[in-house]
Every structure is written in structure tokens, then in C-alpha cells.
Amino acid sequence: MKVFSRIVDVQNELFAYRKQAKTVGLVPTMGALHEGHASLVRRSVAENDVTVVSVFVNPTQFNDKNDLRNYPRTLDADCALLSECGADIVFAPSVEEMYPQPDNRYFEFPPVSTVMEGAHRPGHFNGVCQVVSRLFYIVRPDNAYFGEKDWQQIAVIKAMVSSLGLRVNIVECPIIRDEDGLARSSRNTLLSPDERLIAPEIYKVLSESISYSATHTVADTHDFVVEKINSVDGLEVEYFSIVDGDTLQDVLSWDESEHVVGCITVYCGKTPIRLIDHIKYK
Ligand code: PAF
């Protein structure tokens, strides 16, 4: 496995593969890698001739300076895990390398980018699109791998790919959970032991809401989830939206869509740590 920090070095390395018509898989990450990332990398390794993993904490997608400052950075451990997973190339650039000048492009893909995370984290998806489009231009992957944990992010990236006419296949990979149900996230390492104990309640309540939803309306199911999670000391729901899984627009009845997903963001603990998760109703 080779580790590069300069764009030109990654491109030179990939040039050799491309001359032999090898397929390239890209797994974009912000590091602090866990089993969720490892599953994406293993899948890319299985499906492509060469796998590139980018490790870059992208400042333009953080709308909160403290969140950016506190975001875990663990490049050595990340490289050890990536090598074990069979990655070929790690691209870990500096901020100056990725953004030699400020990126003045503005991405907005309504309706998918403006609701939920788009409404609560202004500028977040603009930053995600800035960095992911740059990575796509640098690596020119055939396939790019993203985790379904960030359900809305996948919808926004697909809209961006279609709008920019990029030739990359977006591969959606299932969420990976700890044994107690907590969705794997780099932010979990920031939870104190007490916070880690209550965080699995989020998925527990989401799971319970599936049977509840069979005999209740969308509005009742929404309130059931929000009230149950808020009743746990240390958890506070920022939003819970029951939406069409593709358009991400609210549904008012279960019959309105064939593909209904509940997307939630919860603040956990005193810091607090922002955790996201989702549940598929249909
Ligand atoms: O999902 C993430 O970790 C980030 O949003 C991504 C896609 C790597 C862009 O910085």
C-alpha cells in the first residue's frame, strides 16, 4: 500500500494502472476509520483492480469550528487498518493541497440537499460536494463507495454526479452497527463511557417504532420516537423526519411512498456529540 499527500503523485500512480485499463474504486473518508469504513474498502477491493482511500478532514463541510477542531485524527491507525483491508493507495492531502485557493463553487440540489441535514447544518452539503467533486476529478474512479449511514449524503452526491455529468458509479453500502445496535461512526470515539451506554437507545427506539408503525399513523410514529428518545436522560432529538427514501420529502401517510425511511439526529451527552441514524419502514 502506498501513501501519498500530493495530488500529482496519486495521479502519476494511477496513470500506470489506467494504461492497463484497470478499474479504480475510491472510498472517500475523513479518517478515524472503523469497521463501517473497512466494509466499504473491502467491497471496493473485491470489485475493482485498484482501490484508493482518501483520508481528509474537509474543513468546508463543517459549519461548527469546535466540531472541526475536535474531529478525531488517527492517520497511523487508519493506514494500519487500510493495509489489512487490502487498499492499494491512501491519499491523505493537507488542506493547502486540496484547496490551494478557496473553493467558490456553490452546490445546492433541492429538494434533497435542503431538508434535514441541509436545513440544520447550513453549508454542510456544499462542502461535501466541493471535496467529493475534487476527489472525483483527481482520482477519476469507476466506482465510489459510500455508507448508507449518511443516507442523505448519498442522495446529494448522486444528484451532484448527475448534474456534473460525471462518469462514476455510486455504490451504496449497508450501515454497520456495534453489537448493541449503535451505528458505527467516527464520532463514537468522542463519547464518554456514560454517553456510550445511552447512545444505543437511539436504534433501540427506532427498531421498536417499526412494529408501532404497523398500527399507527406517520405522525403518531414520529411522536413515539421523539418522545421515547427524549425521555432518556442525556439524549435530545434535533430532528426526526419520516420521508420518501429517494426524494427525502416528508410523507404524511404510509401509502404515499413505496420506500419510507425515518432519519434522525440526536445530541448525546453534555459536549454534546451529534449522532445520526435511520430506519427503513418500507
Ligand atoms: O462521509 C464522510 O466521511 C464525508 O462526508 C466525505 C464523503 C468523506 C466527504 O468529506
py3Dmol code that shows the C-alpha trace and the ligand (Angstrom):
import py3Dmol

protein = """\
ATOM      1  CA  MET A   1       0.000   0.000   0.000  1.00  0.00           C
ATOM      2  CA  LYS A   2       1.302   3.450  -0.949  1.00  0.00           C
ATOM      3  CA  VAL A   3       0.524   6.633   0.969  1.00  0.00           C
ATOM      4  CA  PHE A   4       0.548   9.964  -0.888  1.00  0.00           C
ATOM      5  CA  SER A   5      -0.150  13.502   0.223  1.00  0.00           C
ATOM      6  CA  ARG A   6       0.278  15.204  -3.166  1.00  0.00           C
ATOM      7  CA  ILE A   7      -2.292  15.149  -5.956  1.00  0.00           C
ATOM      8  CA  VAL A   8       0.347  14.777  -8.675  1.00  0.00           C
ATOM      9  CA  ASP A   9       1.771  11.634  -7.026  1.00  0.00           C
ATOM     10  CA  VAL A  10      -1.631   9.924  -6.831  1.00  0.00           C
ATOM     11  CA  GLN A  11      -2.321  10.822 -10.440  1.00  0.00           C
ATOM     12  CA  ASN A  12       1.057   9.510 -11.622  1.00  0.00           C
ATOM     13  CA  GLU A  13       0.496   6.264  -9.748  1.00  0.00           C
ATOM     14  CA  LEU A  14      -2.995   5.856 -11.223  1.00  0.00           C
ATOM     15  CA  PHE A  15      -1.747   6.679 -14.725  1.00  0.00           C
ATOM     16  CA  ALA A  16       0.150   3.387 -14.805  1.00  0.00           C
ATOM     17  CA  TYR A  17      -2.959   1.418 -13.780  1.00  0.00           C
ATOM     18  CA  ARG A  18      -5.129   3.261 -16.281  1.00  0.00           C
ATOM     19  CA  LYS A  19      -2.771   2.443 -19.179  1.00  0.00           C
ATOM     20  CA  GLN A  20      -3.533  -1.210 -18.425  1.00  0.00           C
ATOM     21  CA  ALA A  21      -7.311  -0.462 -18.378  1.00  0.00           C
ATOM     22  CA  LYS A  22      -7.572  -1.350 -14.686  1.00  0.00           C
ATOM     23  CA  THR A  23     -10.732  -0.351 -12.819  1.00  0.00           C
ATOM     24  CA  VAL A  24     -10.390   2.121  -9.956  1.00  0.00           C
ATOM     25  CA  GLY A  25     -12.503   2.175  -6.781  1.00  0.00           C
ATOM     26  CA  LEU A  26     -12.497   5.212  -4.475  1.00  0.00           C
ATOM     27  CA  VAL A  27     -13.526   5.255  -0.821  1.00  0.00           C
ATOM     28  CA  PRO A  28     -13.675   8.884   0.375  1.00  0.00           C
ATOM     29  CA  THR A  29     -13.244   9.198   4.169  1.00  0.00           C
ATOM     30  CA  MET A  30     -12.385  11.722   6.839  1.00  0.00           C
ATOM     31  CA  GLY A  31     -10.265   9.158   8.689  1.00  0.00           C
ATOM     32  CA  ALA A  32     -10.784   7.873  12.248  1.00  0.00           C
ATOM     33  CA  LEU A  33     -11.652   4.687  10.434  1.00  0.00           C
ATOM     34  CA  HIS A  34     -13.798   1.931  11.891  1.00  0.00           C
ATOM     35  CA  GLU A  35     -15.479  -1.272  10.748  1.00  0.00           C
ATOM     36  CA  GLY A  36     -18.018   0.722   8.713  1.00  0.00           C
ATOM     37  CA  HIS A  37     -15.216   2.172   6.563  1.00  0.00           C
ATOM     38  CA  ALA A  38     -13.447  -1.197   6.467  1.00  0.00           C
ATOM     39  CA  SER A  39     -16.571  -2.765   4.920  1.00  0.00           C
ATOM     40  CA  LEU A  40     -16.534  -0.143   2.134  1.00  0.00           C
ATOM     41  CA  VAL A  41     -12.828  -0.703   1.463  1.00  0.00           C
ATOM     42  CA  ARG A  42     -13.189  -4.495   1.380  1.00  0.00           C
ATOM     43  CA  ARG A  43     -16.068  -4.171  -1.068  1.00  0.00           C
ATOM     44  CA  SER A  44     -14.047  -1.830  -3.306  1.00  0.00           C
ATOM     45  CA  VAL A  45     -11.081  -4.217  -3.194  1.00  0.00           C
ATOM     46  CA  ALA A  46     -13.362  -7.091  -4.237  1.00  0.00           C
ATOM     47  CA  GLU A  47     -14.947  -5.117  -7.089  1.00  0.00           C
ATOM     48  CA  ASN A  48     -12.011  -3.133  -8.571  1.00  0.00           C
ATOM     49  CA  ASP A  49      -8.427  -3.706  -9.715  1.00  0.00           C
ATOM     50  CA  VAL A  50      -7.140  -0.845  -7.585  1.00  0.00           C
ATOM     51  CA  THR A  51      -8.609   0.811  -4.507  1.00  0.00           C
ATOM     52  CA  VAL A  52      -7.845   4.382  -3.449  1.00  0.00           C
ATOM     53  CA  VAL A  53      -8.887   5.578   0.018  1.00  0.00           C
ATOM     54  CA  SER A  54      -8.827   9.301   0.698  1.00  0.00           C
ATOM     55  CA  VAL A  55      -8.297  10.441   4.279  1.00  0.00           C
ATOM     56  CA  PHE A  56      -9.055  14.140   4.598  1.00  0.00           C
ATOM     57  CA  VAL A  57     -10.929  16.065   7.287  1.00  0.00           C
ATOM     58  CA  ASN A  58     -12.633  18.511   4.949  1.00  0.00           C
ATOM     59  CA  PRO A  59     -12.928  21.926   6.605  1.00  0.00           C
ATOM     60  CA  THR A  60     -15.505  23.262   4.137  1.00  0.00           C
ATOM     61  CA  GLN A  61     -18.204  20.827   5.276  1.00  0.00           C
ATOM     62  CA  PHE A  62     -18.033  21.795   8.975  1.00  0.00           C
ATOM     63  CA  ASN A  63     -20.383  24.586   9.990  1.00  0.00           C
ATOM     64  CA  ASP A  64     -19.123  24.396  13.585  1.00  0.00           C
ATOM     65  CA  LYS A  65     -15.462  25.267  14.314  1.00  0.00           C
ATOM     66  CA  ASN A  66     -15.386  23.203  17.522  1.00  0.00           C
ATOM     67  CA  ASP A  67     -16.667  20.159  15.668  1.00  0.00           C
ATOM     68  CA  LEU A  68     -13.840  20.567  13.116  1.00  0.00           C
ATOM     69  CA  ARG A  69     -11.226  21.074  15.852  1.00  0.00           C
ATOM     70  CA  ASN A  70     -12.418  18.050  17.862  1.00  0.00           C
ATOM     71  CA  TYR A  71     -12.842  15.712  14.900  1.00  0.00           C
ATOM     72  CA  PRO A  72     -10.613  12.652  15.609  1.00  0.00           C
ATOM     73  CA  ARG A  73      -7.414  12.403  13.511  1.00  0.00           C
ATOM     74  CA  THR A  74      -5.687   8.997  13.590  1.00  0.00           C
ATOM     75  CA  LEU A  75      -3.731   8.580  10.323  1.00  0.00           C
ATOM     76  CA  ASP A  76      -1.294   5.891  11.557  1.00  0.00           C
ATOM     77  CA  ALA A  77      -4.061   3.648  12.881  1.00  0.00           C
ATOM     78  CA  ASP A  78      -6.091   4.359   9.721  1.00  0.00           C
ATOM     79  CA  CYS A  79      -3.208   3.206   7.498  1.00  0.00           C
ATOM     80  CA  ALA A  80      -2.778   0.009   9.545  1.00  0.00           C
ATOM     81  CA  LEU A  81      -6.483  -0.834   9.065  1.00  0.00           C
ATOM     82  CA  LEU A  82      -6.418   0.077   5.353  1.00  0.00           C
ATOM     83  CA  SER A  83      -3.406  -2.094   4.703  1.00  0.00           C
ATOM     84  CA  GLU A  84      -5.177  -5.004   6.441  1.00  0.00           C
ATOM     85  CA  CYS A  85      -8.253  -4.417   4.217  1.00  0.00           C
ATOM     86  CA  GLY A  86      -6.157  -4.567   1.037  1.00  0.00           C
ATOM     87  CA  ALA A  87      -6.276  -0.891  -0.041  1.00  0.00           C
ATOM     88  CA  ASP A  88      -3.661  -0.035  -2.691  1.00  0.00           C
ATOM     89  CA  ILE A  89      -3.371   3.737  -2.345  1.00  0.00           C
ATOM     90  CA  VAL A  90      -4.040   6.111   0.550  1.00  0.00           C
ATOM     91  CA  PHE A  91      -4.424   9.768  -0.398  1.00  0.00           C
ATOM     92  CA  ALA A  92      -4.021  11.974   2.695  1.00  0.00           C
ATOM     93  CA  PRO A  93      -3.573  15.574   1.491  1.00  0.00           C
ATOM     94  CA  SER A  94      -3.155  18.750   3.524  1.00  0.00           C
ATOM     95  CA  VAL A  95      -5.823  21.460   3.413  1.00  0.00           C
ATOM     96  CA  GLU A  96      -3.461  23.584   1.240  1.00  0.00           C
ATOM     97  CA  GLU A  97      -3.062  20.717  -1.220  1.00  0.00           C
ATOM     98  CA  MET A  98      -6.814  20.203  -1.597  1.00  0.00           C
ATOM     99  CA  TYR A  99      -7.690  23.902  -1.565  1.00  0.00           C
ATOM    100  CA  PRO A 100      -4.811  25.990  -2.978  1.00  0.00           C
ATOM    101  CA  GLN A 101      -7.405  28.757  -3.296  1.00  0.00           C
ATOM    102  CA  PRO A 102     -10.767  28.990  -1.532  1.00  0.00           C
ATOM    103  CA  ASP A 103     -13.399  26.960  -3.359  1.00  0.00           C
ATOM    104  CA  ASN A 104     -16.016  29.458  -4.552  1.00  0.00           C
ATOM    105  CA  ARG A 105     -18.242  26.909  -6.234  1.00  0.00           C
ATOM    106  CA  TYR A 106     -21.717  26.645  -4.725  1.00  0.00           C
ATOM    107  CA  PHE A 107     -23.655  23.389  -4.833  1.00  0.00           C
ATOM    108  CA  GLU A 108     -27.320  23.102  -3.980  1.00  0.00           C
ATOM    109  CA  PHE A 109     -29.542  20.253  -5.154  1.00  0.00           C
ATOM    110  CA  PRO A 110     -33.070  20.872  -3.973  1.00  0.00           C
ATOM    111  CA  PRO A 111     -35.097  19.149  -2.768  1.00  0.00           C
ATOM    112  CA  VAL A 112     -32.614  16.528  -1.483  1.00  0.00           C
ATOM    113  CA  SER A 113     -29.936  18.924  -0.196  1.00  0.00           C
ATOM    114  CA  THR A 114     -32.173  21.464   1.535  1.00  0.00           C
ATOM    115  CA  VAL A 115     -34.052  19.309   4.067  1.00  0.00           C
ATOM    116  CA  MET A 116     -32.847  17.555   7.270  1.00  0.00           C
ATOM    117  CA  GLU A 117     -29.019  17.889   7.487  1.00  0.00           C
ATOM    118  CA  GLY A 118     -29.194  20.590   4.792  1.00  0.00           C
ATOM    119  CA  ALA A 119     -31.560  22.659   6.935  1.00  0.00           C
ATOM    120  CA  HIS A 120     -29.777  22.032  10.256  1.00  0.00           C
ATOM    121  CA  ARG A 121     -26.157  22.307   9.034  1.00  0.00           C
ATOM    122  CA  PRO A 122     -26.114  25.225   6.573  1.00  0.00           C
ATOM    123  CA  GLY A 123     -23.293  24.848   4.042  1.00  0.00           C
ATOM    124  CA  HIS A 124     -22.580  21.238   5.006  1.00  0.00           C
ATOM    125  CA  PHE A 125     -23.571  19.615   1.722  1.00  0.00           C
ATOM    126  CA  ASN A 126     -21.971  22.420  -0.268  1.00  0.00           C
ATOM    127  CA  GLY A 127     -18.673  21.466   1.421  1.00  0.00           C
ATOM    128  CA  VAL A 128     -19.272  17.740   0.876  1.00  0.00           C
ATOM    129  CA  CYS A 129     -19.869  18.373  -2.847  1.00  0.00           C
ATOM    130  CA  GLN A 130     -16.800  20.623  -3.088  1.00  0.00           C
ATOM    131  CA  VAL A 131     -14.493  17.944  -1.711  1.00  0.00           C
ATOM    132  CA  VAL A 132     -16.125  14.895  -3.309  1.00  0.00           C
ATOM    133  CA  SER A 133     -16.159  16.532  -6.763  1.00  0.00           C
ATOM    134  CA  ARG A 134     -12.451  17.392  -6.331  1.00  0.00           C
ATOM    135  CA  LEU A 135     -11.697  13.803  -5.325  1.00  0.00           C
ATOM    136  CA  PHE A 136     -13.622  12.553  -8.364  1.00  0.00           C
ATOM    137  CA  TYR A 137     -11.637  14.879 -10.667  1.00  0.00           C
ATOM    138  CA  ILE A 138      -8.313  13.832  -9.077  1.00  0.00           C
ATOM    139  CA  VAL A 139      -8.872  10.048  -8.899  1.00  0.00           C
ATOM    140  CA  ARG A 140     -11.402   9.603 -11.748  1.00  0.00           C
ATOM    141  CA  PRO A 141     -12.802   6.445 -10.138  1.00  0.00           C
ATOM    142  CA  ASP A 142     -15.037   3.964 -11.927  1.00  0.00           C
ATOM    143  CA  ASN A 143     -16.815   3.235  -8.655  1.00  0.00           C
ATOM    144  CA  ALA A 144     -17.082   5.288  -5.463  1.00  0.00           C
ATOM    145  CA  TYR A 145     -18.255   3.754  -2.183  1.00  0.00           C
ATOM    146  CA  PHE A 146     -20.419   5.479   0.441  1.00  0.00           C
ATOM    147  CA  GLY A 147     -22.100   4.168   3.597  1.00  0.00           C
ATOM    148  CA  GLU A 148     -25.887   4.225   3.912  1.00  0.00           C
ATOM    149  CA  LYS A 149     -25.487   5.607   7.422  1.00  0.00           C
ATOM    150  CA  ASP A 150     -25.286   9.006   5.739  1.00  0.00           C
ATOM    151  CA  TRP A 151     -28.492   8.364   3.817  1.00  0.00           C
ATOM    152  CA  GLN A 152     -28.998  11.953   2.709  1.00  0.00           C
ATOM    153  CA  GLN A 153     -25.333  12.398   1.711  1.00  0.00           C
ATOM    154  CA  ILE A 154     -25.708   9.601  -0.856  1.00  0.00           C
ATOM    155  CA  ALA A 155     -28.795  11.275  -2.367  1.00  0.00           C
ATOM    156  CA  VAL A 156     -26.935  14.608  -2.603  1.00  0.00           C
ATOM    157  CA  ILE A 157     -23.828  13.027  -4.162  1.00  0.00           C
ATOM    158  CA  LYS A 158     -25.953  11.186  -6.730  1.00  0.00           C
ATOM    159  CA  ALA A 159     -27.647  14.495  -7.628  1.00  0.00           C
ATOM    160  CA  MET A 160     -24.222  16.142  -7.977  1.00  0.00           C
ATOM    161  CA  VAL A 161     -22.865  13.348 -10.192  1.00  0.00           C
ATOM    162  CA  SER A 162     -25.886  13.599 -12.450  1.00  0.00           C
ATOM    163  CA  SER A 163     -25.725  17.413 -12.584  1.00  0.00           C
ATOM    164  CA  LEU A 164     -21.977  17.498 -13.384  1.00  0.00           C
ATOM    165  CA  GLY A 165     -22.263  14.601 -15.840  1.00  0.00           C
ATOM    166  CA  LEU A 166     -19.510  12.640 -14.069  1.00  0.00           C
ATOM    167  CA  ARG A 167     -18.861   9.068 -15.134  1.00  0.00           C
ATOM    168  CA  VAL A 168     -18.702   7.398 -11.753  1.00  0.00           C
ATOM    169  CA  ASN A 169     -20.903   4.686 -10.341  1.00  0.00           C
ATOM    170  CA  ILE A 170     -22.042   5.451  -6.769  1.00  0.00           C
ATOM    171  CA  VAL A 171     -22.102   2.250  -4.712  1.00  0.00           C
ATOM    172  CA  GLU A 172     -24.310   2.342  -1.603  1.00  0.00           C
ATOM    173  CA  CYS A 173     -23.142   0.099   1.231  1.00  0.00           C
ATOM    174  CA  PRO A 174     -25.168  -1.054   4.264  1.00  0.00           C
ATOM    175  CA  ILE A 175     -24.798   0.579   7.671  1.00  0.00           C
ATOM    176  CA  ILE A 176     -22.549  -1.276  10.121  1.00  0.00           C
ATOM    177  CA  ARG A 177     -23.595  -1.418  13.786  1.00  0.00           C
ATOM    178  CA  ASP A 178     -21.983  -2.371  17.061  1.00  0.00           C
ATOM    179  CA  GLU A 179     -23.480  -5.418  18.790  1.00  0.00           C
ATOM    180  CA  ASP A 180     -25.763  -3.194  20.854  1.00  0.00           C
ATOM    181  CA  GLY A 181     -27.115  -1.528  17.693  1.00  0.00           C
ATOM    182  CA  LEU A 182     -25.235   1.779  17.773  1.00  0.00           C
ATOM    183  CA  ALA A 183     -24.401   2.823  14.204  1.00  0.00           C
ATOM    184  CA  ARG A 184     -20.629   2.870  13.678  1.00  0.00           C
ATOM    185  CA  SER A 185     -19.369   6.461  13.399  1.00  0.00           C
ATOM    186  CA  SER A 186     -16.022   8.193  13.839  1.00  0.00           C
ATOM    187  CA  ARG A 187     -17.770  10.460  16.339  1.00  0.00           C
ATOM    188  CA  ASN A 188     -18.489   7.474  18.651  1.00  0.00           C
ATOM    189  CA  THR A 189     -14.884   7.683  19.908  1.00  0.00           C
ATOM    190  CA  LEU A 190     -15.751  11.099  21.369  1.00  0.00           C
ATOM    191  CA  LEU A 191     -18.491   9.620  23.600  1.00  0.00           C
ATOM    192  CA  SER A 192     -17.697   9.270  27.314  1.00  0.00           C
ATOM    193  CA  PRO A 193     -18.324   5.781  28.815  1.00  0.00           C
ATOM    194  CA  ASP A 194     -21.679   7.031  30.225  1.00  0.00           C
ATOM    195  CA  GLU A 195     -22.699   8.525  26.884  1.00  0.00           C
ATOM    196  CA  ARG A 196     -21.699   5.327  25.096  1.00  0.00           C
ATOM    197  CA  LEU A 197     -24.087   3.430  27.394  1.00  0.00           C
ATOM    198  CA  ILE A 198     -27.148   5.519  26.456  1.00  0.00           C
ATOM    199  CA  ALA A 199     -26.373   6.043  22.732  1.00  0.00           C
ATOM    200  CA  PRO A 200     -27.723   2.581  21.662  1.00  0.00           C
ATOM    201  CA  GLU A 201     -31.184   3.687  22.867  1.00  0.00           C
ATOM    202  CA  ILE A 202     -31.484   5.585  19.569  1.00  0.00           C
ATOM    203  CA  TYR A 203     -31.513   2.455  17.427  1.00  0.00           C
ATOM    204  CA  LYS A 204     -33.481   0.516  20.041  1.00  0.00           C
ATOM    205  CA  VAL A 205     -36.340   3.036  19.844  1.00  0.00           C
ATOM    206  CA  LEU A 206     -36.116   3.239  16.036  1.00  0.00           C
ATOM    207  CA  SER A 207     -36.397  -0.559  15.870  1.00  0.00           C
ATOM    208  CA  GLU A 208     -39.380  -0.583  18.271  1.00  0.00           C
ATOM    209  CA  SER A 209     -41.078   2.020  16.079  1.00  0.00           C
ATOM    210  CA  ILE A 210     -41.338  -0.483  13.215  1.00  0.00           C
ATOM    211  CA  SER A 211     -43.963  -2.596  14.987  1.00  0.00           C
ATOM    212  CA  TYR A 212     -45.587   0.572  16.387  1.00  0.00           C
ATOM    213  CA  SER A 213     -45.905   1.966  12.855  1.00  0.00           C
ATOM    214  CA  ALA A 214     -47.949  -1.080  11.752  1.00  0.00           C
ATOM    215  CA  THR A 215     -50.933   0.164  13.769  1.00  0.00           C
ATOM    216  CA  HIS A 216     -50.275   3.913  13.956  1.00  0.00           C
ATOM    217  CA  THR A 217     -50.098   6.925  11.666  1.00  0.00           C
ATOM    218  CA  VAL A 218     -46.894   8.544  10.454  1.00  0.00           C
ATOM    219  CA  ALA A 219     -47.476  11.482  12.823  1.00  0.00           C
ATOM    220  CA  ASP A 220     -48.007   9.165  15.827  1.00  0.00           C
ATOM    221  CA  THR A 221     -44.908   7.138  14.927  1.00  0.00           C
ATOM    222  CA  HIS A 222     -42.905  10.355  14.688  1.00  0.00           C
ATOM    223  CA  ASP A 223     -44.056  11.443  18.153  1.00  0.00           C
ATOM    224  CA  PHE A 224     -43.470   7.958  19.607  1.00  0.00           C
ATOM    225  CA  VAL A 225     -39.807   8.043  18.536  1.00  0.00           C
ATOM    226  CA  VAL A 226     -39.139  11.636  19.593  1.00  0.00           C
ATOM    227  CA  GLU A 227     -40.837  11.279  22.995  1.00  0.00           C
ATOM    228  CA  LYS A 228     -39.159   7.948  23.815  1.00  0.00           C
ATOM    229  CA  ILE A 229     -35.677   9.147  22.898  1.00  0.00           C
ATOM    230  CA  ASN A 230     -36.106  12.490  24.655  1.00  0.00           C
ATOM    231  CA  SER A 231     -37.207  10.641  27.796  1.00  0.00           C
ATOM    232  CA  VAL A 232     -33.683   9.158  28.082  1.00  0.00           C
ATOM    233  CA  ASP A 233     -31.559  11.408  30.276  1.00  0.00           C
ATOM    234  CA  GLY A 234     -28.687  12.723  28.106  1.00  0.00           C
ATOM    235  CA  LEU A 235     -30.370  12.295  24.699  1.00  0.00           C
ATOM    236  CA  GLU A 236     -32.089  15.071  22.771  1.00  0.00           C
ATOM    237  CA  VAL A 237     -33.581  14.705  19.308  1.00  0.00           C
ATOM    238  CA  GLU A 238     -32.633  17.508  16.910  1.00  0.00           C
ATOM    239  CA  TYR A 239     -34.991  16.250  14.205  1.00  0.00           C
ATOM    240  CA  PHE A 240     -36.732  13.061  13.190  1.00  0.00           C
ATOM    241  CA  SER A 241     -38.139  13.080   9.652  1.00  0.00           C
ATOM    242  CA  ILE A 242     -40.166  10.282   8.097  1.00  0.00           C
ATOM    243  CA  VAL A 243     -39.506  10.697   4.382  1.00  0.00           C
ATOM    244  CA  ASP A 244     -39.632   9.138   0.946  1.00  0.00           C
ATOM    245  CA  GLY A 245     -36.279   7.322   0.731  1.00  0.00           C
ATOM    246  CA  ASP A 246     -35.405   8.855  -2.665  1.00  0.00           C
ATOM    247  CA  THR A 247     -36.814  12.398  -2.684  1.00  0.00           C
ATOM    248  CA  LEU A 248     -36.292  12.826   1.091  1.00  0.00           C
ATOM    249  CA  GLN A 249     -39.563  14.736   1.311  1.00  0.00           C
ATOM    250  CA  ASP A 250     -41.840  14.180   4.326  1.00  0.00           C
ATOM    251  CA  VAL A 251     -44.578  11.605   3.876  1.00  0.00           C
ATOM    252  CA  LEU A 252     -47.901  12.128   5.627  1.00  0.00           C
ATOM    253  CA  SER A 253     -49.208   8.569   5.235  1.00  0.00           C
ATOM    254  CA  TRP A 254     -47.548   5.179   4.873  1.00  0.00           C
ATOM    255  CA  ASP A 255     -49.206   4.679   1.461  1.00  0.00           C
ATOM    256  CA  GLU A 256     -47.615   7.777  -0.029  1.00  0.00           C
ATOM    257  CA  SER A 257     -44.375   6.021  -0.972  1.00  0.00           C
ATOM    258  CA  GLU A 258     -43.078   2.513  -1.535  1.00  0.00           C
ATOM    259  CA  HIS A 259     -39.846   3.369   0.204  1.00  0.00           C
ATOM    260  CA  VAL A 260     -40.219   5.119   3.570  1.00  0.00           C
ATOM    261  CA  VAL A 261     -37.247   5.935   5.817  1.00  0.00           C
ATOM    262  CA  GLY A 262     -37.056   7.622   9.217  1.00  0.00           C
ATOM    263  CA  CYS A 263     -33.949   9.812   9.521  1.00  0.00           C
ATOM    264  CA  ILE A 264     -32.863  11.039  12.928  1.00  0.00           C
ATOM    265  CA  THR A 265     -30.237  13.260  14.508  1.00  0.00           C
ATOM    266  CA  VAL A 266     -29.745  13.123  18.261  1.00  0.00           C
ATOM    267  CA  TYR A 267     -27.489  15.083  20.596  1.00  0.00           C
ATOM    268  CA  CYS A 268     -25.868  12.803  23.138  1.00  0.00           C
ATOM    269  CA  GLY A 269     -24.346  13.935  26.435  1.00  0.00           C
ATOM    270  CA  LYS A 270     -23.011  17.234  27.721  1.00  0.00           C
ATOM    271  CA  THR A 271     -20.495  18.128  24.955  1.00  0.00           C
ATOM    272  CA  PRO A 272     -22.831  17.155  23.122  1.00  0.00           C
ATOM    273  CA  ILE A 273     -21.952  14.638  20.387  1.00  0.00           C
ATOM    274  CA  ARG A 274     -24.212  14.710  17.341  1.00  0.00           C
ATOM    275  CA  LEU A 275     -25.262  11.202  16.222  1.00  0.00           C
ATOM    276  CA  ILE A 276     -27.255  10.315  13.121  1.00  0.00           C
ATOM    277  CA  ASP A 277     -29.126   7.138  12.248  1.00  0.00           C
ATOM    278  CA  HIS A 278     -32.098   5.941  10.214  1.00  0.00           C
ATOM    279  CA  ILE A 279     -34.615   3.146   9.979  1.00  0.00           C
ATOM    280  CA  LYS A 280     -36.348   1.701   6.919  1.00  0.00           C
ATOM    281  CA  TYR A 281     -40.126   1.323   7.384  1.00  0.00           C
ATOM    282  CA  LYS A 282     -40.795   0.060   3.839  1.00  0.00           C
TER     283      LYS A 282
END
"""
ligand_1 = """\
10
PAF
O -18.890 10.824 4.818
C -17.805 11.389 5.013
O -16.962 10.895 5.774
C -17.525 12.710 4.322
O -18.656 13.497 4.240
C -16.859 12.534 2.950
C -17.804 11.851 1.965
C -15.587 11.728 3.070
C -16.503 13.910 2.368
O -15.604 14.590 3.188
"""
view = py3Dmol.view(width=600, height=400)
view.addModel(protein, "pdb")
view.setStyle({"model": 0}, {"cartoon": {"style": "trace"}})
view.addModel(ligand_1, "xyz")
view.setStyle({"model": 1}, {"stick": {}})
view.zoomTo()
view.show()
